Amino acid sequence: MIKNVSKGFTLIEVMVVVVILSILATFIVPKIMSKPEQARITQARQNIRILETALNLYKLDNFQYPSTDQGLEALVSKPSGTPEPKNWNRDGYIERLPKDAWGNEYQYLSPGTHGKIDIFSLGPDGIASDDDIGNWNLE
């Protein structure tokens, strides 16, 4: 007697697929868009989504997000300080931190001013202003 066993996808598998699709979109979307500034904004939004997904995986393993002081670097190498990541993935959560489309570092706040965490680019002008692109306004 043969049993039919159906399996679903785990949350991790779904999140990995989302990350892969986001990475592909990061490279493809700017090439097919005719407006370079809009392409840069789209790239920044995709990178923020990737970073947010990696931070959510970090939280699944360690039960909390890294602190602002530990920063996004906690996704690449095991952070020191508080909170201690007791279940940090020895392979990291991303290979390297991306720069935004204007060559600047992405910013990170935990807790954020817009939510539990804020991940954002300072935009084309490189200073905090109304043109910032963050995980709170990804439309």
N, C-alpha and C positions, 0 to 999 in steps of 0.2 A: 504494500500500500504506500503510495507516494503522497506526501503532504505538500500542498501549495503554501509556501511561506512568502509573504510579501513584506518587504522592508521599506521603510520610509527614509528620508534623508535626515541626518542629524543637524542640529543648529550650526555646528562647526563646518560641516560640509557646505551648507547653504552660504555661510559667511565667506568661505574660501572662494566659492564661485562668484559672489558679489565683488570681492576684492579683485579677482582675475578680470572680470568684465570692466571694472572701474579702471584698472591699469591699461587695458586695451583701449578704452575710450579716451584715456589721457593722451595717448599717442595718435589716435585716429582722428578725433574730433578737430583738433587744431589744424590738421592738414586739409580737411574738407570744408572748413569755414572760410569765407572770403573776407571777413572782418577780423583783422589781427587782434585788436583789443578785446573783442568779444571772445575770441579763441583763448586768449590768456585768462580771462575771467572763468570760462568753462573749465580750463585746465586746473585753475586754483580750486574751483568747487569740487572737481573730481578728486584732487589730492586730499582735500579736507574730508571727503567721504571715506577715502581709504584710511586716513589717520584715525577717524572716528571709529571705523570698524576694528582697526587694530587695538585701539584703546578699550573697546568693548570686550575683545578677546582677553586683553590684559586683566580687565575687571572680572571676567568669568574665572580666570585662574587664581587671582589674588584677592577677590572679594571687594576691592575698591580701586579707584583710579589712582595713578601716581599723583603726587603733590605737584603744585606749581613749581617748586624748587627742583624736583626730580625731572620734571619736564617731559617733552616728547622723546628725549634721548632714552627714557626708560623702555621705549619700544624696541630699541636696538641693542642696548647693553643693560645688564642688571643694575638697577639703581641702588645707591646706599641711602641711608637716612630713613626718615619716617614718612609714610608707613612702609615697613619692611615687606617686600614682595616674597612671601614664603613659598609660593608655587610658581615663580617666574619661569617661563619657558626657556630652557637653555639655548634654544635656537633663535630666540628673540621673536618679535612679532612682525617686524618688517626688516628688510635687509639694510636699508639706509634711509635717513630722513631726506625727503625731497625738499627742494627750494621752491618758493612760489614762482609764478611765471615772470616775475620782475627781478628774480635773483635773490630774494630775501628769505629769511627763516620764517617758518610758520610759528605763530604765537600760541601759547597754551595757558589756560587758567583753570585751576581746580581748587575750590569750587569756582564756577564761572559767574559772571554777572548776568548772563542770559539763560543759564541752565546749570545742570550738574557740572558740566565741563564746557569750556569755550575753546574752540580751535579756530584760528583765523589768520588771514593774510591782511597785511596793512594796505594792500591794493597798490595801484600804480604810483601813488605819491610816497609810499613808504612810511607814512605817519598815521597815527590814529585819527580817523576822520569818518565822514559819512560814506566813503567809498570802500570801507573795510568789507571783506568777504569772510563770513563766518558760518559755523555750523547752525547758527540760528536763522540765517537768511539764505538758504541754499535753493529755494524755489525750484 
